[in-house]
């Protein structure tokens, strides 16, 4: 199973496999052609409320991660997570985010949940 996280602003790489945007908002200044996104499952992204809370600096990553995991337990998100896991078993999957620190973002939570 190959799952990795990259910033959406990095040039696409042939080894990316399935390119999945995991941000709720489209990245600023990025054209759809340049992004080369294969999927954009918005139900996998943090809710607007959770995203705003975290980006406002009101909570730490350690508080954010379990709150986000709770959102991912919702049926629609869980189904998409299962589908992404199946895709990763078939070939490489690259989760794309505009986050400046992907290791302390929702993308890192997704990777942790997707890897066995």
Buried (B, 14 or more C-beta within 10 A) or exposed (E): EEBBBBBBBEEBEEEBBBBBBBBBEBBEEBEEEEBEBBBBBEBBBBEEEBBEBBEEEEBEBEEBBEBBBEBBEEEEBBEBBEEBBEBBEEEBBBBBBBBEEBEBBBBBBBBEBBEE
